[in-house]
Every structure is written in C-alpha cells, then in structure tokens.
Amino acid sequence: MNSLNDGSYRFSVLPGTRDHRGFFIQETTYELVDVSDAGWARICLDSAACYYVDPANIRAS
C-alpha cells in the first residue's frame, strides 16, 4: 500500500475480487477507509463508490 501525505493508503485489488454482496469490482486504485468489526475492508474509488472486500484481496499498487 502506498501512503499519501494526508495519511490515506492507495492500493489495487487482485483480479476477480468480489465485494461482500458477491459482485466483481473493478481492478483499479482504491483508498482504504477502514476495516469493519466483521473483518471486511472498506475501500473507496471516490466519494460515491465504496465497497467492502476481503482484506486478503488487497495488493500494493
């Protein structure tokens, strides 16, 4: 993961990554927002597109 000056982290996801509902998500760069108590990583593409994914599907970009 790459740390930006504002303390956020940017990374990409592995090919074939699905969100918590089972839908495939786009292979691009995301920002890590937080990790839920259930273990899902909340990642956001922008202010309108966020997803919960398995943290094992995150890779350094």
Long-range contacts (C-beta under 8 A, 24 or more apart in sequence): 1-32, 1-58, 1-60, 1-61, 2-60, 2-61, 8-32, 10-61, 11-43, 11-58, 11-59, 11-60, 11-61, 12-58, 12-59, 12-60, 12-61, 13-43, 13-53, 13-57, 13-58, 13-59, 14-57, 14-58, 14-59, 17-53, 17-54, 17-57, 18-53, 19-51, 19-52, 19-53, 20-51, 20-52, 20-53, 25-51, 25-53, 29-61, 32-58
